[in-house]
Amino acid sequence: MIISKELNDYSEIIKRMGKDGRVLATHVSLFTALFISWQREGFVSPFAITRKTVMAFSKIASIATYHKCIKELDEYGYIRYQPSFHPAKGSLIYWPDCLKANGFEAI
């Protein structure tokens, strides 16, 4: 079940993304896939992801596009991405709520 605060926060970030000229549809798709993963992890941040799963959720077929978009979401301040560089370990994603608590804010 999606808790309304999380859904409202997600909605606000998507609205901000719509106004951000750097953000493309692939970024929004990837961010939505990350939201689904965050929800499945019980809204705990950080949470672990695997490239294969997130690419399937987001319908991104190219590994290069995936890496470009996830790095840009991190660079733009929408998430914090901590790659693991290990095939069996998932990379960590810090959700925007946790970033706000540490003084970071998405544009």
All heavy atoms as an XYZ file, in Angstrom:
865
protein
N       0.831     -1.183      0.000
C       0.000      0.000      0.000
C       0.876      1.247      0.000
O       1.816      1.363      0.768
C      -0.886     -0.012      1.240
C      -1.773      1.175      1.353
S      -2.926      0.908      2.701
C      -2.945      2.511      3.384
N       0.585      2.182     -0.884
C       1.338      3.423     -0.952
C       0.801      4.373      0.108
O      -0.391      4.641      0.174
C       1.228      4.079     -2.335
C       1.832      3.179     -3.393
C       1.892      5.444     -2.336
C       1.678      3.719     -4.794
N       1.698      4.866      0.932
C       1.336      5.816      1.960
C       1.219      7.191      1.305
O       2.031      7.558      0.454
C       2.395      5.810      3.084
C       2.462      4.409      3.694
C       2.085      6.867      4.127
C       3.592      4.202      4.638
N       0.206      7.961      1.664
C      -0.087      9.197      0.941
C       1.060     10.210      0.979
O       1.278     10.911      0.012
C      -1.383      9.816      1.430
O      -1.223     10.471      2.639
N       1.824     10.309      2.059
C       2.945     11.241      2.114
C       3.964     10.903      1.040
O       4.433     11.782      0.321
C       3.603     11.233      3.484
C       4.774     12.206      3.564
C       5.673     11.925      4.743
C       6.872     12.818      4.826
N       7.594     13.077      3.605
N       4.300      9.638      0.911
C       5.278      9.213     -0.089
C       4.762      9.487     -1.505
O       5.491      9.946     -2.373
C       5.638      7.734      0.070
C       6.570      7.442      1.220
C       5.901      7.397      2.581
O       4.655      7.472      2.661
O       6.631      7.299      3.585
N       3.480      9.199     -1.721
C       2.887      9.432     -3.028
C       2.841     10.925     -3.349
O       3.139     11.341     -4.468
C       1.487      8.820     -3.110
C       0.813      8.865     -4.475
C       1.669      8.198     -5.529
C      -0.548      8.205     -4.405
N       2.512     11.748     -2.366
C       2.501     13.203     -2.563
C       3.899     13.732     -2.871
O       4.071     14.582     -3.748
C       1.917     13.916     -1.352
C       0.421     13.761     -1.247
O      -0.257     13.508     -2.232
N      -0.083     13.899     -0.044
N       4.901     13.247     -2.133
C       6.281     13.664     -2.378
C       6.718     13.262     -3.787
O       7.333     14.049     -4.505
C       7.238     13.050     -1.354
C       7.078     13.645      0.032
O       6.386     14.688      0.172
O       7.639     13.067      0.980
N       6.373     12.033     -4.181
C       6.697     11.548     -5.525
C       6.048     12.448     -6.573
O       6.696     12.876     -7.534
C       6.227     10.095     -5.678
C       6.223      9.591     -7.092
C       7.403      9.196     -7.702
C       5.037      9.512     -7.828
C       7.406      8.744     -9.014
C       5.033      9.058     -9.127
C       6.218      8.665     -9.718
O       6.218      8.218    -11.009
N       4.781     12.778     -6.378
C       4.050     13.633     -7.309
C       4.698     15.008     -7.441
O       4.833     15.551     -8.549
C       2.598     13.765     -6.839
O       1.884     14.620     -7.677
N       5.119     15.582     -6.322
C       5.771     16.894     -6.344
C       7.102     16.839     -7.094
O       7.441     17.767     -7.844
C       5.988     17.415     -4.919
C       4.714     17.834     -4.225
C       3.974     18.941     -4.972
O       4.620     19.916     -5.409
O       2.748     18.819     -5.123
N       7.852     15.777     -6.895
C       9.141     15.652     -7.588
C       8.917     15.484     -9.087
O       9.631     16.083     -9.897
C       9.966     14.482     -7.005
C      10.371     14.816     -5.564
C      11.206     14.224     -7.857
C      10.937     13.653     -4.792
N       7.912     14.717     -9.480
C       7.600     14.536    -10.900
C       7.204     15.891    -11.510
O       7.607     16.215    -12.635
C       6.488     13.480    -11.104
C       6.982     12.088    -10.701
C       5.986     13.474    -12.546
C       8.137     11.547    -11.526
N       6.440     16.693    -10.781
C       6.079     18.035    -11.268
C       7.330     18.887    -11.476
O       7.453     19.606    -12.466
C       5.133     18.729    -10.284
C       3.731     18.191    -10.295
C       2.883     18.888     -9.249
C       1.544     18.198     -9.064
N       0.767     18.793     -7.960
N       8.265     18.833    -10.518
C       9.522     19.571    -10.650
C      10.310     19.099    -11.859
O      10.906     19.902    -12.574
C      10.377     19.411     -9.395
C      10.208     20.536     -8.429
C      11.200     20.439     -7.316
N      10.468     19.870     -6.185
C      11.011     19.231     -5.176
N      12.301     19.042     -5.132
N      10.272     18.782     -4.205
N      10.310     17.779    -12.061
C      11.024     17.220    -13.213
C      10.441     17.748    -14.521
O      11.180     17.989    -15.475
C      10.963     15.689    -13.194
C      11.827     15.049    -12.162
S      11.624     13.250    -12.236
C      13.216     12.737    -11.643
N       9.122     17.913    -14.555
C       8.474     18.429    -15.750
C       8.916     19.835    -16.113
O       8.884     20.222    -17.279
N       9.341     20.596    -15.122
C       9.798     21.970    -15.339
C      11.308     22.061    -15.555
O      11.815     23.121    -15.906
C       9.402     22.841    -14.146
C       7.897     22.975    -13.970
C       7.565     23.731    -12.711
C       6.051     23.733    -12.493
N       5.696     24.344    -11.215
N      12.004     20.964    -15.329
C      13.467     20.919    -15.443
C      13.834     20.542    -16.881
O      13.595     19.421    -17.318
C      14.025     19.889    -14.452
C      15.540     19.902    -14.347
O      16.206     20.362    -15.299
O      16.050     19.424    -13.319
N      14.391     21.464    -17.619
C      14.720     21.252    -19.022
C      15.751     20.163    -19.279
O      15.864     19.669    -20.406
N      16.491     19.760    -18.266
C      17.496     18.709    -18.438
C      16.885     17.318    -18.408
O      17.503     16.355    -18.867
C      18.546     18.783    -17.310
C      19.214     20.131    -17.179
C      20.014     20.211    -15.898
N      19.116     20.107    -14.740
C      19.509     20.141    -13.475
N      20.793     20.276    -13.197
N      18.640     20.036    -12.491
N      15.708     17.183    -17.841
C      15.096     15.880    -17.584
C      14.295     15.418    -18.802
O      13.444     16.131    -19.315
C      14.200     15.932    -16.324
C      13.467     14.625    -16.122
C      15.044     16.282    -15.103
N      14.591     14.190    -19.240
C      13.907     13.562    -20.367
C      12.953     12.478    -19.862
O      12.970     12.132    -18.675
C      14.939     12.949    -21.313
C      16.020     13.902    -21.843
C      17.068     13.126    -22.628
C      15.396     15.003    -22.668
N      12.184     11.933    -20.769
C      11.235     10.866    -20.422
C      11.948      9.665    -19.797
O      11.404      9.022    -18.899
C      10.451     10.439    -21.653
N      13.155      9.368    -20.249
C      13.888      8.228    -19.676
C      14.233      8.474    -18.211
O      14.220      7.543    -17.411
C      15.170      7.922    -20.476
O      15.905      9.135    -20.674
C      14.849      7.277    -21.807
N      14.520      9.727    -17.860
C      14.791     10.044    -16.453
C      13.542      9.813    -15.600
O      13.620      9.238    -14.513
C      15.228     11.508    -16.298
C      16.536     11.834    -16.922
N      16.624     12.470    -18.137
C      17.807     11.631    -16.505
C      17.896     12.648    -18.441
N      18.643     12.148    -17.460
N      12.393     10.258    -16.107
C      11.134     10.113    -15.366
C      10.794      8.630    -15.227
O      10.387      8.167    -14.154
C       9.992     10.890    -16.049
C       8.668     10.643    -15.345
C      10.312     12.380    -16.078
N      10.979      7.875    -16.293
C      10.709      6.437    -16.264
C      11.610      5.740    -15.244
O      11.150      4.907    -14.455
C      10.921      5.853    -17.661
O      10.755      4.468    -17.650
N      12.879      6.092    -15.252
C      13.820      5.500    -14.301
C      13.474      5.908    -12.872
O      13.482      5.070    -11.959
C      15.247      5.916    -14.652
C      16.356      5.389    -13.763
C      16.354      3.864    -13.702
C      17.705      5.897    -14.250
N      13.131      7.174    -12.657
C      12.760      7.645    -11.325
C      11.516      6.907    -10.826
O      11.438      6.525     -9.658
C      12.522      9.163    -11.342
C      12.353      9.748     -9.978
C      13.454     10.025     -9.177
C      11.094     10.020     -9.472
C      13.302     10.553     -7.901
C      10.930     10.555     -8.209
C      12.035     10.822     -7.418
N      10.567      6.675    -11.723
C       9.355      5.925    -11.359
C       9.705      4.493    -10.984
O       9.164      3.955    -10.013
C       8.338      5.968    -12.515
O       7.995      7.337    -12.752
C       7.089      5.184    -12.185
N      10.603      3.874    -11.729
C      11.053      2.520    -11.396
C      11.735      2.494    -10.027
O      11.556      1.551     -9.245
C      12.003      1.994    -12.475
N      12.490      3.535     -9.721
C      13.127      3.629     -8.400
C      12.085      3.803     -7.305
O      12.221      3.240     -6.216
C      14.145      4.777     -8.373
C      15.360      4.597     -9.264
C      16.195      5.863     -9.290
C      16.195      3.399     -8.828
N      11.026      4.569     -7.596
C       9.939      4.724     -6.627
C       9.294      3.367     -6.332
O       9.030      3.031     -5.175
C       8.882      5.712     -7.142
C       7.720      5.873     -6.197
C       7.831      6.674     -5.079
C       6.526      5.205     -6.420
C       6.763      6.823     -4.191
C       5.455      5.343     -5.545
C       5.581      6.157     -4.431
N       9.050      2.576     -7.367
C       8.474      1.235     -7.181
C       9.394      0.379     -6.325
O       8.942     -0.311     -5.407
C       8.207      0.570     -8.550
C       7.081      1.301     -9.279
C       7.875     -0.913     -8.381
C       6.966      0.938    -10.746
N      10.688      0.443     -6.600
C      11.658     -0.325     -5.807
C      11.670      0.144     -4.360
O      11.741     -0.674     -3.436
C      13.057     -0.180     -6.413
O      13.090     -0.680     -7.715
N      11.602      1.450     -4.155
C      11.574      2.018     -2.798
C      10.324      1.553     -2.060
O      10.383      1.177     -0.889
C      11.633      3.538     -2.910
C      11.677      4.297     -1.621
C      12.532      4.097     -0.569
C      10.857      5.398     -1.259
N      12.281      5.026      0.415
C      11.263      5.839      0.017
C       9.822      6.085     -1.896
C      10.675      6.905      0.680
C       9.235      7.161     -1.244
C       9.655      7.553      0.028
N       9.196      1.549     -2.772
C       7.942      1.076     -2.181
C       8.060     -0.391     -1.776
O       7.658     -0.780     -0.674
C       6.792      1.258     -3.173
C       5.471      0.737     -2.661
C       4.384      0.743     -3.731
O       4.653      0.973     -4.904
N       3.168      0.488     -3.325
N       8.614     -1.213     -2.656
C       8.771     -2.645     -2.367
C       9.700     -2.904     -1.189
O       9.601     -3.937     -0.539
C       9.280     -3.381     -3.604
C       8.234     -3.492     -4.669
C       8.736     -4.252     -5.852
N       7.640     -4.534     -6.761
C       7.662     -5.467     -7.674
N       8.730     -6.219     -7.832
N       6.628     -5.648     -8.454
N      10.597     -1.959     -0.924
C      11.518     -2.088      0.211
C      10.939     -1.489      1.489
O      11.629     -1.365      2.484
C      12.863     -1.431     -0.118
C      13.657     -2.155     -1.180
C      14.125     -3.527     -0.739
O      14.533     -3.690      0.433
O      14.080     -4.446     -1.578
N       9.686     -1.077      1.445
C       9.037     -0.545      2.642
C       9.346      0.911      2.923
O       9.297      1.344      4.078
N       9.705      1.673      1.882
C       9.995      3.103      2.004
C      11.177      3.367      2.937
O      11.188      4.350      3.676
C       8.755      3.896      2.446
C       7.615      3.810      1.466
C       6.469      3.094      1.796
C       7.680      4.415      0.224
C       5.413      3.012      0.905
C       6.629      4.327     -0.673
C       5.493      3.630     -0.332
N      12.155      2.477      2.907
C      13.367      2.636      3.705
C      14.459      3.182      2.785
O      14.605      2.741      1.654
C      13.805      1.283      4.302
C      15.134      1.405      5.013
C      12.736      0.755      5.244
N      15.206      4.144      3.281
C      16.291      4.719      2.513
C      17.565      4.695      3.340
O      17.509      5.046      4.517
C      15.951      6.151      2.123
O      16.932      6.704      1.299
N      18.679      4.244      2.787
C      18.857      3.801      1.418
C      18.264      2.416      1.185
O      18.030      1.664      2.130
C      20.367      3.779      1.241
C      20.903      3.467      2.598
C      19.940      4.154      3.552
N      18.071      2.104     -0.095
C      17.601      0.783     -0.474
C      18.458      0.280     -1.633
O      19.027      1.072     -2.387
C      16.108      0.786     -0.835
C      15.746      1.708     -1.964
C      15.605      1.221     -3.259
C      15.525      3.058     -1.742
C      15.271      2.071     -4.302
C      15.179      3.912     -2.773
C      15.056      3.417     -4.064
N      18.567     -1.039     -1.723
C      19.409     -1.651     -2.746
C      18.603     -1.916     -4.015
O      17.423     -2.275     -3.954
C      20.007     -2.959     -2.225
N      19.255     -1.709     -5.151
C      18.642     -2.010     -6.444
C      19.613     -2.835     -7.280
O      20.810     -2.822     -7.024
C      18.287     -0.725     -7.238
C      19.542      0.104     -7.512
C      17.220      0.076     -6.527
C      19.392      1.125     -8.611
N      19.057     -3.531     -8.255
C      19.900     -4.168     -9.264
C      19.549     -3.555    -10.612
O      18.391     -3.213    -10.872
C      19.697     -5.694     -9.322
O      18.335     -5.968     -9.681
C      20.034     -6.351     -7.993
N      20.548     -3.393    -11.433
C      20.345     -2.792    -12.743
C      19.306     -3.543    -13.548
O      18.409     -2.933    -14.153
C      21.680     -2.756    -13.504
C      21.552     -2.196    -14.909
C      22.880     -2.183    -15.649
N      23.612     -3.423    -15.589
C      23.385     -4.490    -16.357
N      22.419     -4.469    -17.242
N      24.124     -5.569    -16.238
N      19.373     -4.850    -13.522
C      18.454     -5.673    -14.310
C      16.992     -5.401    -13.935
O      16.139     -5.222    -14.804
C      18.792     -7.155    -14.103
C      17.952     -8.092    -14.908
C      18.395     -9.534    -14.684
C      17.524    -10.491    -15.470
N      17.943    -11.875    -15.295
N      16.696     -5.360    -12.658
C      15.326     -5.133    -12.189
C      14.844     -3.730    -12.537
O      13.737     -3.555    -13.063
C      15.238     -5.352    -10.662
O      15.640     -6.680    -10.372
C      13.836     -5.113    -10.149
N      15.667     -2.727    -12.277
C      15.256     -1.348    -12.531
C      15.115     -1.101    -14.031
O      14.190     -0.398    -14.459
C      16.236     -0.350    -11.866
C      15.908      1.072    -12.238
C      16.205     -0.519    -10.357
N      15.974     -1.690    -14.831
C      15.838     -1.546    -16.283
C      14.534     -2.176    -16.762
O      13.856     -1.627    -17.634
C      17.028     -2.167    -17.013
C      18.283     -1.323    -16.948
S      19.690     -2.058    -17.808
C      19.141     -1.978    -19.513
N      14.144     -3.296    -16.186
C      12.886     -3.946    -16.565
C      11.690     -3.079    -16.172
O      10.765     -2.895    -16.972
C      12.783     -5.322    -15.913
N      11.693     -2.525    -14.959
C      10.594     -1.656    -14.506
C      10.479     -0.403    -15.367
O       9.386      0.052    -15.678
C      10.783     -1.226    -13.053
C      10.502     -2.277    -12.022
C      10.998     -2.119    -10.735
C       9.752     -3.403    -12.299
C      10.741     -3.075     -9.750
C       9.495     -4.353    -11.334
C       9.988     -4.189    -10.059
N      11.617      0.177    -15.738
C      11.618      1.449    -16.463
C      11.503      1.290    -17.973
O      11.330      2.285    -18.675
C      12.883      2.239    -16.135
O      14.031      1.546    -16.594
N      11.621      0.064    -18.454
C      11.576     -0.215    -19.894
C      12.753      0.421    -20.637
O      12.663      0.735    -21.812
C      10.259      0.245    -20.534
C       9.027     -0.372    -19.931
C       8.955     -1.831    -20.245
C       7.601     -2.385    -19.782
N       7.525     -3.806    -19.851
N      13.857      0.609    -19.940
C      15.074      1.087    -20.581
C      15.842     -0.141    -21.058
O      16.192     -1.009    -20.256
C      15.929      1.938    -19.620
C      15.182      3.219    -19.247
C      17.287      2.251    -20.236
C      15.870      4.066    -18.193
N      16.112     -0.213    -22.358
C      16.732     -1.402    -22.940
C      18.257     -1.307    -23.002
O      18.940     -2.327    -23.015
C      16.179     -1.653    -24.343
N      18.780     -0.118    -23.022
C      20.220      0.082    -23.189
C      20.911      0.286    -21.845
O      20.514      1.155    -21.054
C      20.459      1.307    -24.079
O      21.791      1.743    -23.989
N      21.953     -0.488    -21.603
C      22.728     -0.342    -20.363
C      23.375      1.045    -20.313
O      23.406      1.687    -19.263
C      23.783     -1.460    -20.236
C      23.085     -2.811    -20.049
C      24.742     -1.193    -19.087
C      24.013     -4.009    -20.103
N      23.843      1.525    -21.459
C      24.466      2.855    -21.509
C      23.453      3.941    -21.123
O      23.783      4.864    -20.362
C      25.035      3.122    -22.896
N      22.233      3.839    -21.625
C      21.190      4.816    -21.289
C      20.859      4.753    -19.808
O      20.712      5.784    -19.139
C      19.926      4.576    -22.134
O      20.267      4.718    -23.506
C      18.810      5.540    -21.766
N      20.760      3.538    -19.280
C      20.487      3.371    -17.847
C      21.553      4.078    -17.011
O      21.240      4.872    -16.120
C      20.419      1.882    -17.481
C      20.484      1.634    -16.001
C      19.357      1.790    -15.199
C      21.686      1.288    -15.382
C      19.420      1.594    -13.831
C      21.754      1.082    -14.014
C      20.623      1.237    -13.240
O      20.691      1.048    -11.890
N      22.829      3.783    -17.305
C      23.916      4.379    -16.515
C      23.949      5.892    -16.661
O      24.156      6.612    -15.677
C      25.266      3.763    -16.893
C      25.470      2.413    -16.302
N      25.621      2.191    -14.958
C      25.535      1.195    -16.878
C      25.767      0.906    -14.720
N      25.710      0.272    -15.875
N      23.718      6.387    -17.867
C      23.696      7.830    -18.092
C      22.581      8.473    -17.277
O      22.805      9.464    -16.573
C      23.492      8.109    -19.577
C      23.387      9.576    -19.930
C      23.125      9.737    -21.429
C      22.966     11.167    -21.842
N      21.700     11.756    -21.435
N      21.382      7.913    -17.342
C      20.227      8.502    -16.647
C      20.360      8.432    -15.138
O      20.032      9.407    -14.439
C      18.933      7.830    -17.104
S      18.448      8.308    -18.761
N      20.820      7.319    -14.601
C      20.914      7.211    -13.140
C      21.994      8.149    -12.606
O      21.826      8.784    -11.558
C      21.089      5.762    -12.655
C      20.674      5.666    -11.181
C      22.511      5.251    -12.863
C      20.337      4.276    -10.704
N      23.078      8.299    -13.357
C      24.123      9.236    -12.937
C      23.619     10.671    -13.012
O      23.946     11.499    -12.154
C      25.372      9.053    -13.792
C      26.134      7.789    -13.463
C      27.325      7.605    -14.370
C      28.006      6.270    -14.098
N      29.111      6.034    -15.038
N      22.822     10.979    -14.041
C      22.279     12.328    -14.158
C      21.241     12.616    -13.077
O      21.211     13.731    -12.535
C      21.691     12.546    -15.553
C      22.770     12.662    -16.614
C      22.241     12.747    -18.025
O      21.060     12.429    -18.270
O      23.040     13.129    -18.900
N      20.414     11.652    -12.722
C      19.468     11.860    -11.614
C      20.222     12.192    -10.329
O      19.793     13.041     -9.542
C      18.571     10.637    -11.416
C      17.468     10.428    -12.445
C      16.762      9.100    -12.196
C      16.473     11.580    -12.432
N      21.352     11.534    -10.134
C      22.206     11.817     -8.978
C      22.811     13.216     -9.104
O      22.730     14.028     -8.171
C      23.303     10.753     -8.883
C      24.249     10.968     -7.727
O      23.785     11.238     -6.603
O      25.474     10.852     -7.939
N      23.348     13.525    -10.252
C      23.975     14.826    -10.498
C      22.981     15.978    -10.342
O      23.320     17.032     -9.803
C      24.541     14.829    -11.922
C      25.203     16.102    -12.364
C      25.651     16.023    -13.822
O      26.147     14.962    -14.236
O      25.461     17.026    -14.533
N      21.743     15.775    -10.800
C      20.716     16.812    -10.733
C      20.100     16.938     -9.342
O      19.307     17.837     -9.088
C      19.593     16.545    -11.738
C      20.009     16.453    -13.190
C      19.186     15.844    -14.119
C      21.225     16.965    -13.648
C      19.544     15.750    -15.453
C      21.599     16.864    -14.983
C      20.761     16.261    -15.881
O      21.118     16.158    -17.201
N      20.405     16.016     -8.436
C      19.932     16.103     -7.059
C      18.616     15.413     -6.772
O      18.052     15.590     -5.703
N      18.120     14.606     -7.709
C      16.839     13.923     -7.494
C      16.985     12.672     -6.628
O      16.046     12.269     -5.955
C      16.186     13.568     -8.828
C      15.685     14.790     -9.547
C      16.396     15.330    -10.609
C      14.526     15.438     -9.139
C      15.956     16.466    -11.259
C      14.078     16.585     -9.776
C      14.801     17.093    -10.842
O      14.366     18.229    -11.473
N      18.146     12.054     -6.677
C      18.467     10.893     -5.845
C      19.940     11.001     -5.478
O      20.659     11.857     -5.999
C      18.242      9.536     -6.592
C      19.135      9.461     -7.829
C      16.782      9.319     -6.904
C      19.243      8.082     -8.456
N      20.378     10.127     -4.609
C      21.813      9.921     -4.408
C      22.071      8.482     -4.769
O      21.428      7.566     -4.235
C      22.251     10.196     -2.980
C      23.761     10.062     -2.866
C      24.304     10.590     -1.549
N      25.483      9.804     -1.257
C      25.697      9.135     -0.145
N      24.808      9.177      0.823
N      26.788      8.437      0.027
N      22.968      8.269     -5.699
C      23.279      6.942     -6.237
C      24.666      6.532     -5.773
O      25.638      7.259     -5.968
C      23.216      7.001     -7.759
C      23.710      5.787     -8.492
C      23.132      4.544     -8.297
C      24.732      5.892     -9.421
C      23.563      3.434     -9.003
C      25.169      4.790    -10.135
C      24.584      3.570     -9.921
O      25.020      2.471    -10.623
N      24.734      5.374     -5.127
C      26.007      4.834     -4.670
C      26.197      3.474     -5.331
O      25.657      2.473     -4.853
C      26.009      4.706     -3.147
C      27.321      4.268     -2.578
C      27.269      4.226     -1.059
O      26.341      4.718     -0.425
N      28.279      3.616     -0.480
N      26.936      3.426     -6.461
C      27.109      2.157     -7.165
C      27.945      1.185     -6.340
O      28.818      1.590     -5.576
C      27.821      2.549     -8.452
C      28.446      3.865     -8.186
C      27.639      4.524     -7.101
N      27.653     -0.104     -6.499
C      28.399     -1.107     -5.744
C      29.548     -1.696     -6.560
O      30.509     -2.173     -5.993
C      27.477     -2.241     -5.296
O      27.104     -3.024     -6.408
N      29.441     -1.682     -7.878
C      30.441     -2.276     -8.768
C      30.636     -3.762     -8.502
O      31.666     -4.331     -8.824
C      31.788     -1.544     -8.689
C      31.683     -0.093     -8.994
C      31.808      0.856     -7.987
C      31.451      0.352    -10.280
C      31.698      2.208     -8.260
C      31.337      1.706    -10.569
C      31.468      2.627     -9.547
N      29.654     -4.405     -7.894
C      29.711     -5.842     -7.603
C      28.430     -6.472     -8.132
O      27.336     -6.043     -7.762
C      29.833     -6.067     -6.095
C      30.137     -7.472     -5.721
N      29.179     -8.462     -5.713
C      31.297     -8.063     -5.367
C      29.735     -9.600     -5.356
N      31.013     -9.385     -5.144
N      28.558     -7.507     -8.990
C      27.364     -8.074     -9.621
C      26.346     -8.678     -8.645
O      25.150     -8.666     -8.920
C      27.915     -9.132    -10.569
C      29.326     -9.354    -10.168
C      29.782     -8.146     -9.415
N      26.786     -9.185     -7.515
C      25.859     -9.824     -6.577
C      25.264     -8.831     -5.578
O      24.226     -9.086     -4.996
C      26.563    -10.954     -5.831
N      25.953     -7.709     -5.361
C      25.469     -6.692     -4.426
C      24.691     -5.641     -5.203
O      25.069     -5.255     -6.298
C      26.647     -5.981     -3.751
C      27.217     -6.650     -2.561
C      28.254     -5.710     -1.982
C      28.672     -6.141     -0.604
N      29.659     -5.213     -0.049
N      23.635     -5.157     -4.613
C      22.893     -4.083     -5.261
C      23.517     -2.733     -4.958
O      24.137     -2.538     -3.919
N      23.350     -1.811     -5.884
C      23.759     -0.432     -5.645
C      22.760      0.194     -4.678
O      21.620     -0.262     -4.568
C      23.764      0.338     -6.962
O      24.728     -0.196     -7.832
N      23.184      1.236     -3.989
C      22.299      1.895     -3.022
C      21.729      3.183     -3.602
O      22.419      3.939     -4.274
C      23.051      2.221     -1.733
C      23.476      1.038     -0.883
C      24.249      1.521      0.347
C      22.288      0.193     -0.463
N      20.451      3.395     -3.309
C      19.758      4.618     -3.691
C      19.273      5.286     -2.413
O      18.632      4.664     -1.573
C      18.542      4.321     -4.600
C      18.978      3.637     -5.890
C      17.747      5.607     -4.869
C      19.820      4.492     -6.811
N      19.608      6.565     -2.283
C      19.103      7.373     -1.182
C      17.963      8.207     -1.744
O      18.143      8.926     -2.728
C      20.197      8.287     -0.626
C      21.297      7.524      0.063
C      22.307      6.909     -0.666
C      21.313      7.397      1.450
C      23.321      6.200     -0.036
C      22.320      6.694      2.087
C      23.322      6.090      1.337
O      24.306      5.387      1.964
N      16.778      8.071     -1.151
C      15.577      8.735     -1.644
C      15.587     10.208     -1.263
O      16.190     10.595     -0.262
C      14.338      8.014     -1.095
C      13.129      8.357     -1.882
C      12.088      9.117     -1.465
C      12.849      7.992     -3.236
N      11.167      9.239     -2.480
C      11.614      8.567     -3.574
C      13.532      7.254     -4.207
C      11.031      8.423     -4.834
C      12.957      7.100     -5.450
C      11.724      7.674     -5.758
N      14.906     11.077     -2.038
C      14.947     12.519     -1.790
C      14.604     12.964     -0.367
O      15.189     13.929      0.111
C      13.927     13.078     -2.788
C      13.963     12.103     -3.907
C      14.178     10.760     -3.243
N      13.687     12.299      0.334
C      13.370     12.685      1.708
C      14.614     12.666      2.584
O      14.822     13.555      3.396
C      12.322     11.755      2.324
C      10.912     12.179      1.996
O      10.730     13.283      1.458
O       9.995     11.407      2.275
N      15.433     11.646      2.412
C      16.657     11.554      3.206
C      17.661     12.613      2.770
O      18.424     13.118      3.579
C      17.269     10.165      3.060
S      16.219      8.888      3.759
N      17.643     12.957      1.487
C      18.536     14.004      1.003
C      18.153     15.355      1.598
O      19.017     16.124      1.995
C      18.497     14.078     -0.530
C      18.992     12.839     -1.279
C      18.850     13.043     -2.771
C      20.433     12.536     -0.924
N      16.850     15.646      1.680
C      16.375     16.916      2.238
C      16.842     17.065      3.673
O      17.220     18.151      4.109
C      14.856     16.997      2.186
C      14.304     17.236      0.813
C      12.781     17.335      0.910
C      12.131     16.923     -0.371
N      10.683     16.828     -0.255
N      16.815     15.970      4.417
C      17.218     16.014      5.817
C      18.699     16.380      5.955
O      19.120     16.913      6.956
C      16.965     14.659      6.494
N      19.485     16.105      4.892
C      20.901     16.410      4.916
C      21.242     17.680      4.140
O      22.392     17.912      3.797
C      21.700     15.228      4.353
C      21.625     14.020      5.258
O      21.689     14.169      6.472
N      21.475     12.852      4.698
N      20.231     18.477      3.806
C      20.485     19.757      3.167
C      20.497     19.734      1.650
O      20.774     20.748      1.020
N      20.233     18.614      1.014
C      20.202     18.542     -0.438
C      18.757     18.751     -0.893
O      17.820     18.339     -0.251
C      20.672     17.167     -0.933
C      22.104     16.897     -0.615
C      22.455     16.133      0.497
C      23.122     17.403     -1.397
C      23.772     15.871      0.800
C      24.450     17.153     -1.105
C      24.776     16.387     -0.002
N      18.604     19.380     -2.034
C      17.266     19.644     -2.560
C      17.305     19.538     -4.069
O      18.177     20.096     -4.710
C      16.812     21.043     -2.159
C      15.379     21.351     -2.463
C      14.399     20.636     -1.563
O      14.653     20.522     -0.360
O      13.367     20.187     -2.065
N      16.362     18.778     -4.639
C      16.250     18.704     -6.100
C      15.761     20.042     -6.623
O      15.043     20.766     -5.943
C      15.266     17.599     -6.489
N      16.169     20.364     -7.820
C      15.765     21.629     -8.449
C      14.305     21.594     -8.817
O      13.782     20.668     -9.276
C      16.641     21.903     -9.691
C      18.066     22.141     -9.262
C      16.126     23.128    -10.440
C      19.047     22.226    -10.398
